[in-house]
Every structure is written in structure tokens, then in C-alpha cells.
Amino acid sequence: MLERLIELQLYQALLESNASEHSARMLAMRNASDAAKDLMDDLNLTFNQARQAGITREIAEISAGRAALE
């Protein structure tokens, strides 16, 4: 009976170890996914700001050119 109890405790420890490793991997993947989403948001914002700055510059050049012709 004692042998069976020790065997079951070792098996339970093995299962808990596997579950813990799986949980740690899931958490790491979630953190990596969240970081990638944040990076995409930052890059998208930077791209949009650069695009808007270009549009504003072009409008200013067009307005200056029109003013110079008048």
C-alpha cells in the first residue's frame, strides 16, 4: 500500500510539473502576442503621423505656390 501511495504521489508531481510548464508557455505566448500588438499600434501611429505630416507639407507648398502666383 505504501508503495502505491508513493507511486501516486510521484505521478501527481509529474502531472503538476507538466501543467506548470504548459501554463508558463501559455503566459509567455500571451505576453509575446500582447507586445506584438502594442508594437503594431505604435508603428501604425508613427506611419499615420508621417503620412499626415507629408500631406500637410504638400498643402502648405500648394498654398505657398498659389500665393506666389497672385
HTML snippet that shows the backbone in 3Dmol.js (N, CA, C, O; Angstrom):
<script src="https://3Dmol.org/build/3Dmol-min.js"></script>
<div id="view" style="width:600px;height:400px;position:relative"></div>
<script>
const pdb = `
ATOM      1  N   MET A   1       0.825  -1.192   0.000  1.00  0.00           N
ATOM      2  CA  MET A   1       0.000   0.000   0.000  1.00  0.00           C
ATOM      3  C   MET A   1       0.874   1.262   0.000  1.00  0.00           C
ATOM      4  O   MET A   1       0.594   2.215  -0.728  1.00  0.00           O
ATOM      5  N   LEU A   2       1.913   1.263   0.805  1.00  0.00           N
ATOM      6  CA  LEU A   2       2.820   2.417   0.858  1.00  0.00           C
ATOM      7  C   LEU A   2       3.504   2.626  -0.498  1.00  0.00           C
ATOM      8  O   LEU A   2       3.710   3.761  -0.929  1.00  0.00           O
ATOM      9  N   GLU A   3       3.850   1.533  -1.157  1.00  0.00           N
ATOM     10  CA  GLU A   3       4.484   1.632  -2.469  1.00  0.00           C
ATOM     11  C   GLU A   3       3.540   2.303  -3.471  1.00  0.00           C
ATOM     12  O   GLU A   3       3.971   3.141  -4.263  1.00  0.00           O
ATOM     13  N   ARG A   4       2.281   1.946  -3.439  1.00  0.00           N
ATOM     14  CA  ARG A   4       1.283   2.532  -4.343  1.00  0.00           C
ATOM     15  C   ARG A   4       1.098   4.016  -4.043  1.00  0.00           C
ATOM     16  O   ARG A   4       0.965   4.827  -4.960  1.00  0.00           O
ATOM     17  N   LEU A   5       1.091   4.371  -2.756  1.00  0.00           N
ATOM     18  CA  LEU A   5       0.945   5.778  -2.358  1.00  0.00           C
ATOM     19  C   LEU A   5       2.110   6.614  -2.884  1.00  0.00           C
ATOM     20  O   LEU A   5       1.900   7.703  -3.418  1.00  0.00           O
ATOM     21  N   ILE A   6       3.318   6.117  -2.740  1.00  0.00           N
ATOM     22  CA  ILE A   6       4.500   6.836  -3.242  1.00  0.00           C
ATOM     23  C   ILE A   6       4.441   6.957  -4.760  1.00  0.00           C
ATOM     24  O   ILE A   6       4.777   8.002  -5.318  1.00  0.00           O
ATOM     25  N   GLU A   7       4.015   5.891  -5.423  1.00  0.00           N
ATOM     26  CA  GLU A   7       3.891   5.904  -6.880  1.00  0.00           C
ATOM     27  C   GLU A   7       2.881   6.967  -7.322  1.00  0.00           C
ATOM     28  O   GLU A   7       3.137   7.701  -8.276  1.00  0.00           O
ATOM     29  N   LEU A   8       1.749   7.054  -6.646  1.00  0.00           N
ATOM     30  CA  LEU A   8       0.728   8.042  -6.988  1.00  0.00           C
ATOM     31  C   LEU A   8       1.209   9.467  -6.717  1.00  0.00           C
ATOM     32  O   LEU A   8       0.910  10.382  -7.485  1.00  0.00           O
ATOM     33  N   GLN A   9       1.946   9.654  -5.635  1.00  0.00           N
ATOM     34  CA  GLN A   9       2.467  10.996  -5.323  1.00  0.00           C
ATOM     35  C   GLN A   9       3.482  11.440  -6.373  1.00  0.00           C
ATOM     36  O   GLN A   9       3.485  12.604  -6.774  1.00  0.00           O
ATOM     37  N   LEU A  10       4.330  10.541  -6.815  1.00  0.00           N
ATOM     38  CA  LEU A  10       5.281  10.863  -7.875  1.00  0.00           C
ATOM     39  C   LEU A  10       4.557  11.185  -9.181  1.00  0.00           C
ATOM     40  O   LEU A  10       4.930  12.119  -9.891  1.00  0.00           O
ATOM     41  N   TYR A  11       3.524  10.408  -9.489  1.00  0.00           N
ATOM     42  CA  TYR A  11       2.753  10.650 -10.703  1.00  0.00           C
ATOM     43  C   TYR A  11       2.061  12.008 -10.636  1.00  0.00           C
ATOM     44  O   TYR A  11       2.039  12.744 -11.623  1.00  0.00           O
ATOM     45  N   GLN A  12       1.498  12.343  -9.480  1.00  0.00           N
ATOM     46  CA  GLN A  12       0.840  13.640  -9.298  1.00  0.00           C
ATOM     47  C   GLN A  12       1.859  14.776  -9.450  1.00  0.00           C
ATOM     48  O   GLN A  12       1.563  15.795 -10.075  1.00  0.00           O
ATOM     49  N   ALA A  13       3.033  14.605  -8.890  1.00  0.00           N
ATOM     50  CA  ALA A  13       4.073  15.628  -9.018  1.00  0.00           C
ATOM     51  C   ALA A  13       4.464  15.814 -10.481  1.00  0.00           C
ATOM     52  O   ALA A  13       4.688  16.941 -10.922  1.00  0.00           O
ATOM     53  N   LEU A  14       4.548  14.731 -11.226  1.00  0.00           N
ATOM     54  CA  LEU A  14       4.872  14.803 -12.652  1.00  0.00           C
ATOM     55  C   LEU A  14       3.780  15.543 -13.417  1.00  0.00           C
ATOM     56  O   LEU A  14       4.077  16.384 -14.266  1.00  0.00           O
ATOM     57  N   LEU A  15       2.514  15.231 -13.119  1.00  0.00           N
ATOM     58  CA  LEU A  15       1.401  15.917 -13.778  1.00  0.00           C
ATOM     59  C   LEU A  15       1.385  17.413 -13.456  1.00  0.00           C
ATOM     60  O   LEU A  15       1.153  18.241 -14.337  1.00  0.00           O
ATOM     61  N   GLU A  16       1.632  17.749 -12.203  1.00  0.00           N
ATOM     62  CA  GLU A  16       1.661  19.158 -11.799  1.00  0.00           C
ATOM     63  C   GLU A  16       2.813  19.890 -12.468  1.00  0.00           C
ATOM     64  O   GLU A  16       2.680  21.056 -12.840  1.00  0.00           O
ATOM     65  N   SER A  17       3.937  19.211 -12.620  1.00  0.00           N
ATOM     66  CA  SER A  17       5.082  19.819 -13.292  1.00  0.00           C
ATOM     67  C   SER A  17       4.753  20.100 -14.751  1.00  0.00           C
ATOM     68  O   SER A  17       5.067  21.175 -15.263  1.00  0.00           O
ATOM     69  N   ASN A  18       4.129  19.152 -15.417  1.00  0.00           N
ATOM     70  CA  ASN A  18       3.736  19.351 -16.818  1.00  0.00           C
ATOM     71  C   ASN A  18       2.718  20.470 -16.951  1.00  0.00           C
ATOM     72  O   ASN A  18       2.812  21.288 -17.867  1.00  0.00           O
ATOM     73  N   ALA A  19       1.751  20.515 -16.051  1.00  0.00           N
ATOM     74  CA  ALA A  19       0.742  21.561 -16.097  1.00  0.00           C
ATOM     75  C   ALA A  19       1.367  22.933 -15.856  1.00  0.00           C
ATOM     76  O   ALA A  19       0.982  23.915 -16.490  1.00  0.00           O
ATOM     77  N   SER A  20       2.317  22.994 -14.950  1.00  0.00           N
ATOM     78  CA  SER A  20       3.003  24.250 -14.661  1.00  0.00           C
ATOM     79  C   SER A  20       3.797  24.732 -15.875  1.00  0.00           C
ATOM     80  O   SER A  20       3.776  25.918 -16.201  1.00  0.00           O
ATOM     81  N   GLU A  21       4.483  23.828 -16.531  1.00  0.00           N
ATOM     82  CA  GLU A  21       5.250  24.191 -17.724  1.00  0.00           C
ATOM     83  C   GLU A  21       4.323  24.678 -18.831  1.00  0.00           C
ATOM     84  O   GLU A  21       4.616  25.668 -19.502  1.00  0.00           O
ATOM     85  N   HIS A  22       3.216  23.987 -19.019  1.00  0.00           N
ATOM     86  CA  HIS A  22       2.244  24.383 -20.044  1.00  0.00           C
ATOM     87  C   HIS A  22       1.687  25.775 -19.742  1.00  0.00           C
ATOM     88  O   HIS A  22       1.546  26.601 -20.644  1.00  0.00           O
ATOM     89  N   SER A  23       1.380  26.024 -18.493  1.00  0.00           N
ATOM     90  CA  SER A  23       0.860  27.334 -18.086  1.00  0.00           C
ATOM     91  C   SER A  23       1.889  28.433 -18.333  1.00  0.00           C
ATOM     92  O   SER A  23       1.540  29.514 -18.806  1.00  0.00           O
ATOM     93  N   ALA A  24       3.141  28.165 -18.020  1.00  0.00           N
ATOM     94  CA  ALA A  24       4.201  29.155 -18.231  1.00  0.00           C
ATOM     95  C   ALA A  24       4.376  29.453 -19.721  1.00  0.00           C
ATOM     96  O   ALA A  24       4.592  30.601 -20.108  1.00  0.00           O
ATOM     97  N   ARG A  25       4.283  28.415 -20.552  1.00  0.00           N
ATOM     98  CA  ARG A  25       4.399  28.635 -22.007  1.00  0.00           C
ATOM     99  C   ARG A  25       3.225  29.463 -22.522  1.00  0.00           C
ATOM    100  O   ARG A  25       3.406  30.356 -23.351  1.00  0.00           O
ATOM    101  N   MET A  26       2.024  29.167 -22.030  1.00  0.00           N
ATOM    102  CA  MET A  26       0.844  29.925 -22.464  1.00  0.00           C
ATOM    103  C   MET A  26       0.981  31.396 -22.072  1.00  0.00           C
ATOM    104  O   MET A  26       0.661  32.285 -22.862  1.00  0.00           O
ATOM    105  N   LEU A  27       1.447  31.646 -20.874  1.00  0.00           N
ATOM    106  CA  LEU A  27       1.629  33.019 -20.405  1.00  0.00           C
ATOM    107  C   LEU A  27       2.686  33.742 -21.241  1.00  0.00           C
ATOM    108  O   LEU A  27       2.507  34.908 -21.591  1.00  0.00           O
ATOM    109  N   ALA A  28       3.770  33.067 -21.558  1.00  0.00           N
ATOM    110  CA  ALA A  28       4.824  33.676 -22.377  1.00  0.00           C
ATOM    111  C   ALA A  28       4.299  34.011 -23.772  1.00  0.00           C
ATOM    112  O   ALA A  28       4.614  35.070 -24.315  1.00  0.00           O
ATOM    113  N   MET A  29       3.509  33.126 -24.348  1.00  0.00           N
ATOM    114  CA  MET A  29       2.946  33.384 -25.677  1.00  0.00           C
ATOM    115  C   MET A  29       1.947  34.532 -25.631  1.00  0.00           C
ATOM    116  O   MET A  29       1.897  35.341 -26.557  1.00  0.00           O
ATOM    117  N   ARG A  30       1.156  34.616 -24.577  1.00  0.00           N
ATOM    118  CA  ARG A  30       0.205  35.721 -24.443  1.00  0.00           C
ATOM    119  C   ARG A  30       0.955  37.041 -24.322  1.00  0.00           C
ATOM    120  O   ARG A  30       0.576  38.034 -24.944  1.00  0.00           O
ATOM    121  N   ASN A  31       2.012  37.055 -23.526  1.00  0.00           N
ATOM    122  CA  ASN A  31       2.814  38.273 -23.379  1.00  0.00           C
ATOM    123  C   ASN A  31       3.462  38.674 -24.698  1.00  0.00           C
ATOM    124  O   ASN A  31       3.529  39.859 -25.024  1.00  0.00           O
ATOM    125  N   ALA A  32       3.938  37.696 -25.452  1.00  0.00           N
ATOM    126  CA  ALA A  32       4.549  37.989 -26.748  1.00  0.00           C
ATOM    127  C   ALA A  32       3.508  38.536 -27.721  1.00  0.00           C
ATOM    128  O   ALA A  32       3.787  39.467 -28.476  1.00  0.00           O
ATOM    129  N   SER A  33       2.316  37.958 -27.701  1.00  0.00           N
ATOM    130  CA  SER A  33       1.241  38.448 -28.577  1.00  0.00           C
ATOM    131  C   SER A  33       0.841  39.871 -28.211  1.00  0.00           C
ATOM    132  O   SER A  33       0.648  40.713 -29.088  1.00  0.00           O
ATOM    133  N   ASP A  34       0.717  40.135 -26.924  1.00  0.00           N
ATOM    134  CA  ASP A  34       0.366  41.495 -26.476  1.00  0.00           C
ATOM    135  C   ASP A  34       1.448  42.496 -26.873  1.00  0.00           C
ATOM    136  O   ASP A  34       1.138  43.606 -27.306  1.00  0.00           O
ATOM    137  N   ALA A  35       2.712  42.111 -26.729  1.00  0.00           N
ATOM    138  CA  ALA A  35       3.815  43.001 -27.102  1.00  0.00           C
ATOM    139  C   ALA A  35       3.804  43.267 -28.607  1.00  0.00           C
ATOM    140  O   ALA A  35       4.071  44.387 -29.041  1.00  0.00           O
ATOM    141  N   ALA A  36       3.496  42.243 -29.402  1.00  0.00           N
ATOM    142  CA  ALA A  36       3.438  42.421 -30.856  1.00  0.00           C
ATOM    143  C   ALA A  36       2.299  43.360 -31.238  1.00  0.00           C
ATOM    144  O   ALA A  36       2.453  44.197 -32.127  1.00  0.00           O
ATOM    145  N   LYS A  37       1.155  43.221 -30.567  1.00  0.00           N
ATOM    146  CA  LYS A  37       0.023  44.120 -30.847  1.00  0.00           C
ATOM    147  C   LYS A  37       0.379  45.563 -30.489  1.00  0.00           C
ATOM    148  O   LYS A  37       0.056  46.492 -31.229  1.00  0.00           O
ATOM    149  N   ASP A  38       1.042  45.737 -29.355  1.00  0.00           N
ATOM    150  CA  ASP A  38       1.456  47.090 -28.950  1.00  0.00           C
ATOM    151  C   ASP A  38       2.439  47.678 -29.959  1.00  0.00           C
ATOM    152  O   ASP A  38       2.355  48.858 -30.299  1.00  0.00           O
ATOM    153  N   LEU A  39       3.362  46.858 -30.432  1.00  0.00           N
ATOM    154  CA  LEU A  39       4.331  47.319 -31.422  1.00  0.00           C
ATOM    155  C   LEU A  39       3.630  47.704 -32.722  1.00  0.00           C
ATOM    156  O   LEU A  39       3.965  48.717 -33.335  1.00  0.00           O
ATOM    157  N   MET A  40       2.661  46.900 -33.139  1.00  0.00           N
ATOM    158  CA  MET A  40       1.905  47.224 -34.354  1.00  0.00           C
ATOM    159  C   MET A  40       1.155  48.543 -34.192  1.00  0.00           C
ATOM    160  O   MET A  40       1.123  49.357 -35.115  1.00  0.00           O
ATOM    161  N   ASP A  41       0.557  48.755 -33.031  1.00  0.00           N
ATOM    162  CA  ASP A  41      -0.156  50.014 -32.783  1.00  0.00           C
ATOM    163  C   ASP A  41       0.799  51.202 -32.840  1.00  0.00           C
ATOM    164  O   ASP A  41       0.482  52.234 -33.433  1.00  0.00           O
ATOM    165  N   ASP A  42       1.964  51.053 -32.223  1.00  0.00           N
ATOM    166  CA  ASP A  42       2.948  52.142 -32.233  1.00  0.00           C
ATOM    167  C   ASP A  42       3.433  52.439 -33.650  1.00  0.00           C
ATOM    168  O   ASP A  42       3.546  53.600 -34.045  1.00  0.00           O
ATOM    169  N   LEU A  43       3.718  51.386 -34.409  1.00  0.00           N
ATOM    170  CA  LEU A  43       4.183  51.579 -35.779  1.00  0.00           C
ATOM    171  C   LEU A  43       3.092  52.194 -36.657  1.00  0.00           C
ATOM    172  O   LEU A  43       3.375  53.035 -37.510  1.00  0.00           O
ATOM    173  N   ASN A  44       1.859  51.775 -36.444  1.00  0.00           N
ATOM    174  CA  ASN A  44       0.742  52.328 -37.204  1.00  0.00           C
ATOM    175  C   ASN A  44       0.575  53.815 -36.901  1.00  0.00           C
ATOM    176  O   ASN A  44       0.346  54.612 -37.810  1.00  0.00           O
ATOM    177  N   LEU A  45       0.689  54.189 -35.636  1.00  0.00           N
ATOM    178  CA  LEU A  45       0.588  55.592 -35.240  1.00  0.00           C
ATOM    179  C   LEU A  45       1.723  56.406 -35.863  1.00  0.00           C
ATOM    180  O   LEU A  45       1.492  57.500 -36.378  1.00  0.00           O
ATOM    181  N   THR A  46       2.936  55.883 -35.816  1.00  0.00           N
ATOM    182  CA  THR A  46       4.084  56.582 -36.402  1.00  0.00           C
ATOM    183  C   THR A  46       3.901  56.760 -37.909  1.00  0.00           C
ATOM    184  O   THR A  46       4.178  57.829 -38.453  1.00  0.00           O
ATOM    185  N   PHE A  47       3.435  55.708 -38.577  1.00  0.00           N
ATOM    186  CA  PHE A  47       3.194  55.789 -40.018  1.00  0.00           C
ATOM    187  C   PHE A  47       2.137  56.848 -40.326  1.00  0.00           C
ATOM    188  O   PHE A  47       2.318  57.663 -41.230  1.00  0.00           O
ATOM    189  N   ASN A  48       1.042  56.835 -39.579  1.00  0.00           N
ATOM    190  CA  ASN A  48      -0.032  57.804 -39.821  1.00  0.00           C
ATOM    191  C   ASN A  48       0.435  59.232 -39.559  1.00  0.00           C
ATOM    192  O   ASN A  48       0.043  60.150 -40.279  1.00  0.00           O
ATOM    193  N   GLN A  49       1.263  59.430 -38.543  1.00  0.00           N
ATOM    194  CA  GLN A  49       1.783  60.769 -38.259  1.00  0.00           C
ATOM    195  C   GLN A  49       2.686  61.240 -39.398  1.00  0.00           C
ATOM    196  O   GLN A  49       2.620  62.401 -39.802  1.00  0.00           O
ATOM    197  N   ALA A  50       3.522  60.353 -39.911  1.00  0.00           N
ATOM    198  CA  ALA A  50       4.407  60.717 -41.024  1.00  0.00           C
ATOM    199  C   ALA A  50       3.592  61.021 -42.278  1.00  0.00           C
ATOM    200  O   ALA A  50       3.893  61.965 -43.008  1.00  0.00           O
ATOM    201  N   ARG A  51       2.565  60.221 -42.521  1.00  0.00           N
ATOM    202  CA  ARG A  51       1.714  60.449 -43.690  1.00  0.00           C
ATOM    203  C   ARG A  51       0.993  61.779 -43.574  1.00  0.00           C
ATOM    204  O   ARG A  51       0.915  62.535 -44.542  1.00  0.00           O
ATOM    205  N   GLN A  52       0.465  62.067 -42.390  1.00  0.00           N
ATOM    206  CA  GLN A  52      -0.238  63.335 -42.173  1.00  0.00           C
ATOM    207  C   GLN A  52       0.719  64.519 -42.311  1.00  0.00           C
ATOM    208  O   GLN A  52       0.344  65.557 -42.857  1.00  0.00           O
ATOM    209  N   ALA A  53       1.946  64.372 -41.824  1.00  0.00           N
ATOM    210  CA  ALA A  53       2.931  65.455 -41.962  1.00  0.00           C
ATOM    211  C   ALA A  53       3.230  65.705 -43.439  1.00  0.00           C
ATOM    212  O   ALA A  53       3.382  66.855 -43.852  1.00  0.00           O
ATOM    213  N   GLY A  54       3.315  64.648 -44.233  1.00  0.00           N
ATOM    214  CA  GLY A  54       3.552  64.801 -45.667  1.00  0.00           C
ATOM    215  C   GLY A  54       2.394  65.506 -46.356  1.00  0.00           C
ATOM    216  O   GLY A  54       2.601  66.371 -47.208  1.00  0.00           O
ATOM    217  N   ILE A  55       1.181  65.135 -45.986  1.00  0.00           N
ATOM    218  CA  ILE A  55       0.001  65.780 -46.567  1.00  0.00           C
ATOM    219  C   ILE A  55      -0.034  67.258 -46.205  1.00  0.00           C
ATOM    220  O   ILE A  55      -0.309  68.106 -47.053  1.00  0.00           O
ATOM    221  N   THR A  56       0.244  67.560 -44.950  1.00  0.00           N
ATOM    222  CA  THR A  56       0.257  68.954 -44.502  1.00  0.00           C
ATOM    223  C   THR A  56       1.327  69.752 -45.235  1.00  0.00           C
ATOM    224  O   THR A  56       1.091  70.891 -45.637  1.00  0.00           O
ATOM    225  N   ARG A  57       2.497  69.158 -45.409  1.00  0.00           N
ATOM    226  CA  ARG A  57       3.577  69.836 -46.131  1.00  0.00           C
ATOM    227  C   ARG A  57       3.174  70.111 -47.578  1.00  0.00           C
ATOM    228  O   ARG A  57       3.430  71.199 -48.095  1.00  0.00           O
ATOM    229  N   GLU A  58       2.552  69.142 -48.231  1.00  0.00           N
ATOM    230  CA  GLU A  58       2.114  69.340 -49.615  1.00  0.00           C
ATOM    231  C   GLU A  58       1.063  70.434 -49.727  1.00  0.00           C
ATOM    232  O   GLU A  58       1.105  71.239 -50.657  1.00  0.00           O
ATOM    233  N   ILE A  59       0.133  70.473 -48.799  1.00  0.00           N
ATOM    234  CA  ILE A  59      -0.888  71.532 -48.805  1.00  0.00           C
ATOM    235  C   ILE A  59      -0.240  72.894 -48.610  1.00  0.00           C
ATOM    236  O   ILE A  59      -0.617  73.866 -49.265  1.00  0.00           O
ATOM    237  N   ALA A  60       0.740  72.964 -47.706  1.00  0.00           N
ATOM    238  CA  ALA A  60       1.438  74.235 -47.471  1.00  0.00           C
ATOM    239  C   ALA A  60       2.192  74.673 -48.721  1.00  0.00           C
ATOM    240  O   ALA A  60       2.203  75.859 -49.050  1.00  0.00           O
ATOM    241  N   GLU A  61       2.831  73.720 -49.431  1.00  0.00           N
ATOM    242  CA  GLU A  61       3.553  74.059 -50.660  1.00  0.00           C
ATOM    243  C   GLU A  61       2.598  74.538 -51.751  1.00  0.00           C
ATOM    244  O   GLU A  61       2.898  75.485 -52.478  1.00  0.00           O
ATOM    245  N   ILE A  62       1.457  73.883 -51.856  1.00  0.00           N
ATOM    246  CA  ILE A  62       0.464  74.296 -52.853  1.00  0.00           C
ATOM    247  C   ILE A  62      -0.059  75.701 -52.528  1.00  0.00           C
ATOM    248  O   ILE A  62      -0.196  76.546 -53.413  1.00  0.00           O
ATOM    249  N   SER A  63      -0.349  75.933 -51.237  1.00  0.00           N
ATOM    250  CA  SER A  63      -0.843  77.259 -50.839  1.00  0.00           C
ATOM    251  C   SER A  63       0.217  78.336 -51.079  1.00  0.00           C
ATOM    252  O   SER A  63      -0.103  79.435 -51.531  1.00  0.00           O
ATOM    253  N   ALA A  64       1.466  78.022 -50.779  1.00  0.00           N
ATOM    254  CA  ALA A  64       2.548  78.994 -50.994  1.00  0.00           C
ATOM    255  C   ALA A  64       2.736  79.267 -52.485  1.00  0.00           C
ATOM    256  O   ALA A  64       2.966  80.408 -52.886  1.00  0.00           O
ATOM    257  N   GLY A  65       2.641  78.234 -53.293  1.00  0.00           N
ATOM    258  CA  GLY A  65       2.763  78.413 -54.737  1.00  0.00           C
ATOM    259  C   GLY A  65       1.632  79.245 -55.302  1.00  0.00           C
ATOM    260  O   GLY A  65       1.857  80.066 -56.190  1.00  0.00           O
ATOM    261  N   ARG A  66       0.442  79.054 -54.815  1.00  0.00           N
ATOM    262  CA  ARG A  66      -0.713  79.831 -55.275  1.00  0.00           C
ATOM    263  C   ARG A  66      -0.552  81.274 -54.842  1.00  0.00           C
ATOM    264  O   ARG A  66      -0.839  82.194 -55.608  1.00  0.00           O
ATOM    265  N   ALA A  67      -0.089  81.477 -53.601  1.00  0.00           N
ATOM    266  CA  ALA A  67       0.097  82.832 -53.101  1.00  0.00           C
ATOM    267  C   ALA A  67       1.191  83.556 -53.907  1.00  0.00           C
ATOM    268  O   ALA A  67       1.107  84.766 -54.117  1.00  0.00           O
ATOM    269  N   ALA A  68       2.195  82.831 -54.347  1.00  0.00           N
ATOM    270  CA  ALA A  68       3.272  83.436 -55.115  1.00  0.00           C
ATOM    271  C   ALA A  68       2.795  83.848 -56.504  1.00  0.00           C
ATOM    272  O   ALA A  68       3.301  84.814 -57.075  1.00  0.00           O
ATOM    273  N   LEU A  69       1.836  83.127 -57.038  1.00  0.00           N
ATOM    274  CA  LEU A  69       1.308  83.459 -58.362  1.00  0.00           C
ATOM    275  C   LEU A  69       0.382  84.669 -58.336  1.00  0.00           C
ATOM    276  O   LEU A  69       0.184  85.332 -59.355  1.00  0.00           O
ATOM    277  N   GLU A  70      -0.177  84.948 -57.180  1.00  0.00           N
ATOM    278  CA  GLU A  70      -1.129  86.068 -57.088  1.00  0.00           C
ATOM    279  C   GLU A  70      -0.474  87.398 -56.893  1.00  0.00           C
ATOM    280  O   GLU A  70      -1.160  88.416 -56.801  1.00  0.00           O
TER     281      GLU A  70
END
`;
const viewer = $3Dmol.createViewer("view");
viewer.addModel(pdb, "pdb");
viewer.setStyle({}, {cartoon: {color: "spectrum"}});
viewer.zoomTo();
viewer.render();
</script>
